[in-house]
Amino acid sequence: MSNEICNCMGITREEIINACKAGNLKTVEEVGEATGAGTGCGGCIDDIQQILDEIQ
């Protein structure tokens, strides 16, 4: 089973978590700028927000 969060950009949960920790990212927009996640169709924005909530 894939843990891909952003299907459009092929970004995984681990990539998002690592980018958040490395860049001190706090918003979905910052994650999008750093990784591209959430910048395609936008269907993963809620999932990205959930990850942000979990790690903050």
CHARMM-style PDB file with segment names, atoms N, HN, CA, C and O in Angstrom:
ATOM      1  N   MET     1       0.847  -1.190   0.000  1.00  0.00      PROA
ATOM      2  CA  MET     1       0.000   0.000   0.000  1.00  0.00      PROA
ATOM      3  C   MET     1       0.891   1.251   0.000  1.00  0.00      PROA
ATOM      4  O   MET     1       1.838   1.359   0.778  1.00  0.00      PROA
ATOM      5  N   SER     2       0.572   2.153  -0.859  1.00  0.00      PROA
ATOM      6  HN  SER     2      -0.197   2.066  -1.491  1.00  0.00      PROA
ATOM      7  CA  SER     2       1.345   3.388  -0.991  1.00  0.00      PROA
ATOM      8  C   SER     2       0.913   4.384   0.080  1.00  0.00      PROA
ATOM      9  O   SER     2      -0.262   4.458   0.441  1.00  0.00      PROA
ATOM     10  N   ASN     3       1.867   5.137   0.574  1.00  0.00      PROA
ATOM     11  HN  ASN     3       2.821   5.077   0.282  1.00  0.00      PROA
ATOM     12  CA  ASN     3       1.528   6.202   1.509  1.00  0.00      PROA
ATOM     13  C   ASN     3       1.631   7.546   0.802  1.00  0.00      PROA
ATOM     14  O   ASN     3       1.934   8.574   1.407  1.00  0.00      PROA
ATOM     15  N   GLU     4       1.368   7.500  -0.505  1.00  0.00      PROA
ATOM     16  HN  GLU     4       1.122   6.665  -0.997  1.00  0.00      PROA
ATOM     17  CA  GLU     4       1.392   8.715  -1.303  1.00  0.00      PROA
ATOM     18  C   GLU     4       0.212   9.594  -0.895  1.00  0.00      PROA
ATOM     19  O   GLU     4      -0.933   9.143  -0.877  1.00  0.00      PROA
ATOM     20  N   ILE     5       0.501  10.838  -0.574  1.00  0.00      PROA
ATOM     21  HN  ILE     5       1.431  11.204  -0.589  1.00  0.00      PROA
ATOM     22  CA  ILE     5      -0.534  11.781  -0.157  1.00  0.00      PROA
ATOM     23  C   ILE     5      -1.015  12.591  -1.357  1.00  0.00      PROA
ATOM     24  O   ILE     5      -2.218  12.747  -1.569  1.00  0.00      PROA
ATOM     25  N   CYS     6      -0.069  13.102  -2.135  1.00  0.00      PROA
ATOM     26  HN  CYS     6       0.907  12.975  -1.963  1.00  0.00      PROA
ATOM     27  CA  CYS     6      -0.410  13.905  -3.310  1.00  0.00      PROA
ATOM     28  C   CYS     6      -0.195  13.056  -4.559  1.00  0.00      PROA
ATOM     29  O   CYS     6       0.939  12.842  -4.990  1.00  0.00      PROA
ATOM     30  N   ASN     7      -1.286  12.580  -5.128  1.00  0.00      PROA
ATOM     31  HN  ASN     7      -2.207  12.754  -4.778  1.00  0.00      PROA
ATOM     32  CA  ASN     7      -1.192  11.748  -6.328  1.00  0.00      PROA
ATOM     33  C   ASN     7      -0.709  12.527  -7.535  1.00  0.00      PROA
ATOM     34  O   ASN     7       0.011  11.983  -8.372  1.00  0.00      PROA
ATOM     35  N   CYS     8      -1.090  13.791  -7.641  1.00  0.00      PROA
ATOM     36  HN  CYS     8      -1.674  14.233  -6.961  1.00  0.00      PROA
ATOM     37  CA  CYS     8      -0.705  14.601  -8.806  1.00  0.00      PROA
ATOM     38  C   CYS     8       0.811  14.779  -8.893  1.00  0.00      PROA
ATOM     39  O   CYS     8       1.391  14.710  -9.977  1.00  0.00      PROA
ATOM     40  N   MET     9       1.442  15.008  -7.747  1.00  0.00      PROA
ATOM     41  HN  MET     9       0.970  15.064  -6.866  1.00  0.00      PROA
ATOM     42  CA  MET     9       2.877  15.299  -7.713  1.00  0.00      PROA
ATOM     43  C   MET     9       3.711  14.124  -7.205  1.00  0.00      PROA
ATOM     44  O   MET     9       4.940  14.202  -7.185  1.00  0.00      PROA
ATOM     45  N   GLY    10       3.052  13.030  -6.792  1.00  0.00      PROA
ATOM     46  HN  GLY    10       2.054  12.967  -6.808  1.00  0.00      PROA
ATOM     47  CA  GLY    10       3.765  11.857  -6.319  1.00  0.00      PROA
ATOM     48  C   GLY    10       4.495  12.078  -5.006  1.00  0.00      PROA
ATOM     49  O   GLY    10       5.587  11.545  -4.809  1.00  0.00      PROA
ATOM     50  N   ILE    11       3.911  12.856  -4.106  1.00  0.00      PROA
ATOM     51  HN  ILE    11       3.024  13.289  -4.266  1.00  0.00      PROA
ATOM     52  CA  ILE    11       4.553  13.196  -2.836  1.00  0.00      PROA
ATOM     53  C   ILE    11       4.009  12.284  -1.735  1.00  0.00      PROA
ATOM     54  O   ILE    11       2.799  12.122  -1.581  1.00  0.00      PROA
ATOM     55  N   THR    12       4.937  11.689  -0.970  1.00  0.00      PROA
ATOM     56  HN  THR    12       5.921  11.820  -1.094  1.00  0.00      PROA
ATOM     57  CA  THR    12       4.548  10.770   0.096  1.00  0.00      PROA
ATOM     58  C   THR    12       4.405  11.490   1.429  1.00  0.00      PROA
ATOM     59  O   THR    12       4.828  12.634   1.596  1.00  0.00      PROA
ATOM     60  N   ARG    13       3.797  10.783   2.368  1.00  0.00      PROA
ATOM     61  HN  ARG    13       3.454   9.854   2.233  1.00  0.00      PROA
ATOM     62  CA  ARG    13       3.649  11.286   3.736  1.00  0.00      PROA
ATOM     63  C   ARG    13       5.016  11.626   4.334  1.00  0.00      PROA
ATOM     64  O   ARG    13       5.179  12.678   4.952  1.00  0.00      PROA
ATOM     65  N   GLU    14       5.996  10.738   4.151  1.00  0.00      PROA
ATOM     66  HN  GLU    14       5.864   9.883   3.649  1.00  0.00      PROA
ATOM     67  CA  GLU    14       7.334  10.956   4.703  1.00  0.00      PROA
ATOM     68  C   GLU    14       7.983  12.209   4.118  1.00  0.00      PROA
ATOM     69  O   GLU    14       8.633  12.972   4.833  1.00  0.00      PROA
ATOM     70  N   GLU    15       7.801  12.414   2.817  1.00  0.00      PROA
ATOM     71  HN  GLU    15       7.272  11.795   2.236  1.00  0.00      PROA
ATOM     72  CA  GLU    15       8.375  13.608   2.184  1.00  0.00      PROA
ATOM     73  C   GLU    15       7.779  14.883   2.777  1.00  0.00      PROA
ATOM     74  O   GLU    15       8.488  15.866   2.991  1.00  0.00      PROA
ATOM     75  N   ILE    16       6.487  14.860   3.037  1.00  0.00      PROA
ATOM     76  HN  ILE    16       5.910  14.061   2.862  1.00  0.00      PROA
ATOM     77  CA  ILE    16       5.829  16.029   3.628  1.00  0.00      PROA
ATOM     78  C   ILE    16       6.337  16.255   5.049  1.00  0.00      PROA
ATOM     79  O   ILE    16       6.661  17.381   5.425  1.00  0.00      PROA
ATOM     80  N   ILE    17       6.405  15.185   5.834  1.00  0.00      PROA
ATOM     81  HN  ILE    17       6.142  14.270   5.528  1.00  0.00      PROA
ATOM     82  CA  ILE    17       6.888  15.301   7.219  1.00  0.00      PROA
ATOM     83  C   ILE    17       8.322  15.811   7.236  1.00  0.00      PROA
ATOM     84  O   ILE    17       8.645  16.714   8.007  1.00  0.00      PROA
ATOM     85  N   ASN    18       9.180  15.250   6.404  1.00  0.00      PROA
ATOM     86  HN  ASN    18       8.918  14.516   5.778  1.00  0.00      PROA
ATOM     87  CA  ASN    18      10.581  15.674   6.364  1.00  0.00      PROA
ATOM     88  C   ASN    18      10.710  17.143   5.968  1.00  0.00      PROA
ATOM     89  O   ASN    18      11.501  17.882   6.554  1.00  0.00      PROA
ATOM     90  N   ALA    19       9.929  17.564   4.972  1.00  0.00      PROA
ATOM     91  HN  ALA    19       9.286  16.964   4.496  1.00  0.00      PROA
ATOM     92  CA  ALA    19       9.980  18.960   4.534  1.00  0.00      PROA
ATOM     93  C   ALA    19       9.493  19.896   5.644  1.00  0.00      PROA
ATOM     94  O   ALA    19      10.050  20.976   5.841  1.00  0.00      PROA
ATOM     95  N   CYS    20       8.459  19.477   6.358  1.00  0.00      PROA
ATOM     96  HN  CYS    20       8.007  18.600   6.198  1.00  0.00      PROA
ATOM     97  CA  CYS    20       7.929  20.295   7.450  1.00  0.00      PROA
ATOM     98  C   CYS    20       8.963  20.473   8.541  1.00  0.00      PROA
ATOM     99  O   CYS    20       9.153  21.575   9.055  1.00  0.00      PROA
ATOM    100  N   LYS    21       9.632  19.384   8.896  1.00  0.00      PROA
ATOM    101  HN  LYS    21       9.477  18.489   8.478  1.00  0.00      PROA
ATOM    102  CA  LYS    21      10.637  19.448   9.960  1.00  0.00      PROA
ATOM    103  C   LYS    21      11.866  20.229   9.514  1.00  0.00      PROA
ATOM    104  O   LYS    21      12.402  21.031  10.279  1.00  0.00      PROA
ATOM    105  N   ALA    22      12.313  20.004   8.292  1.00  0.00      PROA
ATOM    106  HN  ALA    22      11.877  19.352   7.671  1.00  0.00      PROA
ATOM    107  CA  ALA    22      13.524  20.673   7.794  1.00  0.00      PROA
ATOM    108  C   ALA    22      13.304  22.167   7.602  1.00  0.00      PROA
ATOM    109  O   ALA    22      14.192  22.971   7.886  1.00  0.00      PROA
ATOM    110  N   GLY    23      12.121  22.537   7.121  1.00  0.00      PROA
ATOM    111  HN  GLY    23      11.400  21.884   6.891  1.00  0.00      PROA
ATOM    112  CA  GLY    23      11.860  23.940   6.814  1.00  0.00      PROA
ATOM    113  C   GLY    23      10.971  24.648   7.803  1.00  0.00      PROA
ATOM    114  O   GLY    23      10.591  25.800   7.593  1.00  0.00      PROA
ATOM    115  N   ASN    24      10.628  23.950   8.908  1.00  0.00      PROA
ATOM    116  HN  ASN    24      10.937  23.015   9.078  1.00  0.00      PROA
ATOM    117  CA  ASN    24       9.730  24.523   9.910  1.00  0.00      PROA
ATOM    118  C   ASN    24       8.433  25.017   9.258  1.00  0.00      PROA
ATOM    119  O   ASN    24       7.964  26.120   9.539  1.00  0.00      PROA
ATOM    120  N   LEU    25       7.868  24.189   8.390  1.00  0.00      PROA
ATOM    121  HN  LEU    25       8.249  23.293   8.161  1.00  0.00      PROA
ATOM    122  CA  LEU    25       6.654  24.556   7.657  1.00  0.00      PROA
ATOM    123  C   LEU    25       5.446  24.426   8.562  1.00  0.00      PROA
ATOM    124  O   LEU    25       5.331  23.464   9.321  1.00  0.00      PROA
ATOM    125  N   LYS    26       4.545  25.395   8.482  1.00  0.00      PROA
ATOM    126  HN  LYS    26       4.639  26.177   7.865  1.00  0.00      PROA
ATOM    127  CA  LYS    26       3.382  25.435   9.370  1.00  0.00      PROA
ATOM    128  C   LYS    26       2.047  25.466   8.634  1.00  0.00      PROA
ATOM    129  O   LYS    26       1.005  25.245   9.251  1.00  0.00      PROA
ATOM    130  N   THR    27       2.055  25.737   7.319  1.00  0.00      PROA
ATOM    131  HN  THR    27       2.902  25.917   6.818  1.00  0.00      PROA
ATOM    132  CA  THR    27       0.796  25.863   6.586  1.00  0.00      PROA
ATOM    133  C   THR    27       0.810  24.972   5.344  1.00  0.00      PROA
ATOM    134  O   THR    27       1.863  24.564   4.855  1.00  0.00      PROA
ATOM    135  N   VAL    28      -0.387  24.688   4.857  1.00  0.00      PROA
ATOM    136  HN  VAL    28      -1.242  25.019   5.255  1.00  0.00      PROA
ATOM    137  CA  VAL    28      -0.527  23.915   3.622  1.00  0.00      PROA
ATOM    138  C   VAL    28       0.173  24.631   2.473  1.00  0.00      PROA
ATOM    139  O   VAL    28       0.781  23.993   1.614  1.00  0.00      PROA
ATOM    140  N   GLU    29       0.084  25.960   2.460  1.00  0.00      PROA
ATOM    141  HN  GLU    29      -0.411  26.478   3.157  1.00  0.00      PROA
ATOM    142  CA  GLU    29       0.710  26.743   1.390  1.00  0.00      PROA
ATOM    143  C   GLU    29       2.224  26.586   1.414  1.00  0.00      PROA
ATOM    144  O   GLU    29       2.855  26.454   0.365  1.00  0.00      PROA
ATOM    145  N   GLU    30       2.810  26.601   2.615  1.00  0.00      PROA
ATOM    146  HN  GLU    30       2.297  26.708   3.467  1.00  0.00      PROA
ATOM    147  CA  GLU    30       4.263  26.420   2.729  1.00  0.00      PROA
ATOM    148  C   GLU    30       4.677  25.024   2.261  1.00  0.00      PROA
ATOM    149  O   GLU    30       5.703  24.863   1.600  1.00  0.00      PROA
ATOM    150  N   VAL    31       3.874  24.021   2.607  1.00  0.00      PROA
ATOM    151  HN  VAL    31       3.040  24.151   3.143  1.00  0.00      PROA
ATOM    152  CA  VAL    31       4.166  22.657   2.150  1.00  0.00      PROA
ATOM    153  C   VAL    31       4.105  22.602   0.628  1.00  0.00      PROA
ATOM    154  O   VAL    31       4.951  21.970  -0.004  1.00  0.00      PROA
ATOM    155  N   GLY    32       3.112  23.261   0.037  1.00  0.00      PROA
ATOM    156  HN  GLY    32       2.425  23.775   0.551  1.00  0.00      PROA
ATOM    157  CA  GLY    32       2.987  23.294  -1.415  1.00  0.00      PROA
ATOM    158  C   GLY    32       4.178  23.950  -2.087  1.00  0.00      PROA
ATOM    159  O   GLY    32       4.665  23.468  -3.109  1.00  0.00      PROA
ATOM    160  N   GLU    33       4.644  25.047  -1.514  1.00  0.00      PROA
ATOM    161  HN  GLU    33       4.248  25.439  -0.684  1.00  0.00      PROA
ATOM    162  CA  GLU    33       5.801  25.747  -2.081  1.00  0.00      PROA
ATOM    163  C   GLU    33       7.063  24.902  -1.988  1.00  0.00      PROA
ATOM    164  O   GLU    33       7.891  24.912  -2.899  1.00  0.00      PROA
ATOM    165  N   ALA    34       7.209  24.164  -0.879  1.00  0.00      PROA
ATOM    166  HN  ALA    34       6.536  24.156  -0.140  1.00  0.00      PROA
ATOM    167  CA  ALA    34       8.419  23.382  -0.650  1.00  0.00      PROA
ATOM    168  C   ALA    34       8.433  22.055  -1.404  1.00  0.00      PROA
ATOM    169  O   ALA    34       9.487  21.604  -1.852  1.00  0.00      PROA
ATOM    170  N   THR    35       7.253  21.427  -1.544  1.00  0.00      PROA
ATOM    171  HN  THR    35       6.397  21.794  -1.180  1.00  0.00      PROA
ATOM    172  CA  THR    35       7.213  20.069  -2.103  1.00  0.00      PROA
ATOM    173  C   THR    35       6.397  19.945  -3.382  1.00  0.00      PROA
ATOM    174  O   THR    35       6.584  18.999  -4.147  1.00  0.00      PROA
ATOM    175  N   GLY    36       5.497  20.888  -3.621  1.00  0.00      PROA
ATOM    176  HN  GLY    36       5.345  21.657  -3.000  1.00  0.00      PROA
ATOM    177  CA  GLY    36       4.569  20.768  -4.744  1.00  0.00      PROA
ATOM    178  C   GLY    36       3.270  20.089  -4.350  1.00  0.00      PROA
ATOM    179  O   GLY    36       2.299  20.123  -5.106  1.00  0.00      PROA
ATOM    180  N   ALA    37       3.240  19.472  -3.171  1.00  0.00      PROA
ATOM    181  HN  ALA    37       4.028  19.445  -2.557  1.00  0.00      PROA
ATOM    182  CA  ALA    37       2.028  18.774  -2.724  1.00  0.00      PROA
ATOM    183  C   ALA    37       0.881  19.752  -2.549  1.00  0.00      PROA
ATOM    184  O   ALA    37       1.047  20.821  -1.961  1.00  0.00      PROA
ATOM    185  N   GLY    38      -0.282  19.381  -3.062  1.00  0.00      PROA
ATOM    186  HN  GLY    38      -0.417  18.512  -3.539  1.00  0.00      PROA
ATOM    187  CA  GLY    38      -1.463  20.220  -2.932  1.00  0.00      PROA
ATOM    188  C   GLY    38      -1.597  21.273  -3.996  1.00  0.00      PROA
ATOM    189  O   GLY    38      -2.549  22.054  -3.978  1.00  0.00      PROA
ATOM    190  N   THR    39      -0.654  21.316  -4.937  1.00  0.00      PROA
ATOM    191  HN  THR    39       0.119  20.682  -4.952  1.00  0.00      PROA
ATOM    192  CA  THR    39      -0.691  22.368  -5.955  1.00  0.00      PROA
ATOM    193  C   THR    39      -1.291  21.892  -7.275  1.00  0.00      PROA
ATOM    194  O   THR    39      -1.420  22.673  -8.218  1.00  0.00      PROA
ATOM    195  N   GLY    40      -1.660  20.605  -7.344  1.00  0.00      PROA
ATOM    196  HN  GLY    40      -1.556  19.971  -6.578  1.00  0.00      PROA
ATOM    197  CA  GLY    40      -2.292  20.086  -8.554  1.00  0.00      PROA
ATOM    198  C   GLY    40      -3.792  20.278  -8.455  1.00  0.00      PROA
ATOM    199  O   GLY    40      -4.301  21.390  -8.595  1.00  0.00      PROA
ATOM    200  N   CYS    41      -4.498  19.176  -8.210  1.00  0.00      PROA
ATOM    201  HN  CYS    41      -4.084  18.272  -8.096  1.00  0.00      PROA
ATOM    202  CA  CYS    41      -5.964  19.237  -8.149  1.00  0.00      PROA
ATOM    203  C   CYS    41      -6.468  19.758  -6.816  1.00  0.00      PROA
ATOM    204  O   CYS    41      -7.610  20.207  -6.720  1.00  0.00      PROA
ATOM    205  N   GLY    42      -5.615  19.704  -5.765  1.00  0.00      PROA
ATOM    206  HN  GLY    42      -4.688  19.339  -5.844  1.00  0.00      PROA
ATOM    207  CA  GLY    42      -6.024  20.184  -4.453  1.00  0.00      PROA
ATOM    208  C   GLY    42      -6.753  19.159  -3.608  1.00  0.00      PROA
ATOM    209  O   GLY    42      -7.182  19.466  -2.496  1.00  0.00      PROA
ATOM    210  N   GLY    43      -6.900  17.956  -4.116  1.00  0.00      PROA
ATOM    211  HN  GLY    43      -6.551  17.707  -5.020  1.00  0.00      PROA
ATOM    212  CA  GLY    43      -7.639  16.922  -3.398  1.00  0.00      PROA
ATOM    213  C   GLY    43      -6.963  16.436  -2.127  1.00  0.00      PROA
ATOM    214  O   GLY    43      -7.609  15.795  -1.297  1.00  0.00      PROA
ATOM    215  N   CYS    44      -5.691  16.721  -1.957  1.00  0.00      PROA
ATOM    216  HN  CYS    44      -5.167  17.241  -2.631  1.00  0.00      PROA
ATOM    217  CA  CYS    44      -4.953  16.236  -0.788  1.00  0.00      PROA
ATOM    218  C   CYS    44      -4.761  17.301   0.283  1.00  0.00      PROA
ATOM    219  O   CYS    44      -4.085  17.053   1.282  1.00  0.00      PROA
ATOM    220  N   ILE    45      -5.337  18.467   0.096  1.00  0.00      PROA
ATOM    221  HN  ILE    45      -5.886  18.668  -0.715  1.00  0.00      PROA
ATOM    222  CA  ILE    45      -5.114  19.569   1.043  1.00  0.00      PROA
ATOM    223  C   ILE    45      -5.549  19.199   2.453  1.00  0.00      PROA
ATOM    224  O   ILE    45      -4.853  19.529   3.413  1.00  0.00      PROA
ATOM    225  N   ASP    46      -6.681  18.522   2.599  1.00  0.00      PROA
ATOM    226  HN  ASP    46      -7.246  18.253   1.819  1.00  0.00      PROA
ATOM    227  CA  ASP    46      -7.133  18.113   3.932  1.00  0.00      PROA
ATOM    228  C   ASP    46      -6.146  17.132   4.555  1.00  0.00      PROA
ATOM    229  O   ASP    46      -5.890  17.191   5.758  1.00  0.00      PROA
ATOM    230  N   ASP    47      -5.589  16.227   3.741  1.00  0.00      PROA
ATOM    231  HN  ASP    47      -5.798  16.179   2.764  1.00  0.00      PROA
ATOM    232  CA  ASP    47      -4.608  15.269   4.245  1.00  0.00      PROA
ATOM    233  C   ASP    47      -3.330  15.975   4.680  1.00  0.00      PROA
ATOM    234  O   ASP    47      -2.741  15.621   5.701  1.00  0.00      PROA
ATOM    235  N   ILE    48      -2.904  16.962   3.919  1.00  0.00      PROA
ATOM    236  HN  ILE    48      -3.383  17.250   3.089  1.00  0.00      PROA
ATOM    237  CA  ILE    48      -1.710  17.732   4.289  1.00  0.00      PROA
ATOM    238  C   ILE    48      -1.957  18.463   5.599  1.00  0.00      PROA
ATOM    239  O   ILE    48      -1.087  18.483   6.470  1.00  0.00      PROA
ATOM    240  N   GLN    49      -3.123  19.060   5.748  1.00  0.00      PROA
ATOM    241  HN  GLN    49      -3.830  19.044   5.041  1.00  0.00      PROA
ATOM    242  CA  GLN    49      -3.454  19.768   6.985  1.00  0.00      PROA
ATOM    243  C   GLN    49      -3.453  18.801   8.165  1.00  0.00      PROA
ATOM    244  O   GLN    49      -2.997  19.152   9.253  1.00  0.00      PROA
ATOM    245  N   GLN    50      -3.955  17.600   7.962  1.00  0.00      PROA
ATOM    246  HN  GLN    50      -4.326  17.314   7.078  1.00  0.00      PROA
ATOM    247  CA  GLN    50      -3.971  16.605   9.031  1.00  0.00      PROA
ATOM    248  C   GLN    50      -2.545  16.250   9.459  1.00  0.00      PROA
ATOM    249  O   GLN    50      -2.272  16.112  10.651  1.00  0.00      PROA
ATOM    250  N   ILE    51      -1.642  16.102   8.498  1.00  0.00      PROA
ATOM    251  HN  ILE    51      -1.864  16.214   7.529  1.00  0.00      PROA
ATOM    252  CA  ILE    51      -0.238  15.828   8.816  1.00  0.00      PROA
ATOM    253  C   ILE    51       0.353  16.991   9.606  1.00  0.00      PROA
ATOM    254  O   ILE    51       1.043  16.778  10.603  1.00  0.00      PROA
ATOM    255  N   LEU    52       0.087  18.209   9.170  1.00  0.00      PROA
ATOM    256  HN  LEU    52      -0.474  18.382   8.361  1.00  0.00      PROA
ATOM    257  CA  LEU    52       0.581  19.388   9.893  1.00  0.00      PROA
ATOM    258  C   LEU    52       0.065  19.409  11.331  1.00  0.00      PROA
ATOM    259  O   LEU    52       0.814  19.706  12.262  1.00  0.00      PROA
ATOM    260  N   ASP    53      -1.211  19.094  11.505  1.00  0.00      PROA
ATOM    261  HN  ASP    53      -1.819  18.853  10.749  1.00  0.00      PROA
ATOM    262  CA  ASP    53      -1.803  19.074  12.847  1.00  0.00      PROA
ATOM    263  C   ASP    53      -1.128  18.020  13.722  1.00  0.00      PROA
ATOM    264  O   ASP    53      -0.905  18.243  14.912  1.00  0.00      PROA
ATOM    265  N   GLU    54      -0.806  16.875  13.129  1.00  0.00      PROA
ATOM    266  HN  GLU    54      -0.988  16.694  12.162  1.00  0.00      PROA
ATOM    267  CA  GLU    54      -0.194  15.775  13.880  1.00  0.00      PROA
ATOM    268  C   GLU    54       1.215  16.120  14.350  1.00  0.00      PROA
ATOM    269  O   GLU    54       1.605  15.741  15.454  1.00  0.00      PROA
ATOM    270  N   ILE    55       1.978  16.830  13.534  1.00  0.00      PROA
ATOM    271  HN  ILE    55       1.661  17.138  12.638  1.00  0.00      PROA
ATOM    272  CA  ILE    55       3.387  17.062  13.888  1.00  0.00      PROA
ATOM    273  C   ILE    55       3.618  18.372  14.627  1.00  0.00      PROA
ATOM    274  O   ILE    55       4.725  18.624  15.104  1.00  0.00      PROA
ATOM    275  N   GLN    56       2.605  19.197  14.729  1.00  0.00      PROA
ATOM    276  HN  GLN    56       1.706  18.993  14.342  1.00  0.00      PROA
ATOM    277  CA  GLN    56       2.792  20.478  15.440  1.00  0.00      PROA
ATOM    278  C   GLN    56       2.395  20.363  16.895  1.00  0.00      PROA
ATOM    279  OT1 GLN    56       2.487  21.340  17.638  1.00  0.00      PROA
TER     280      GLN     56
END
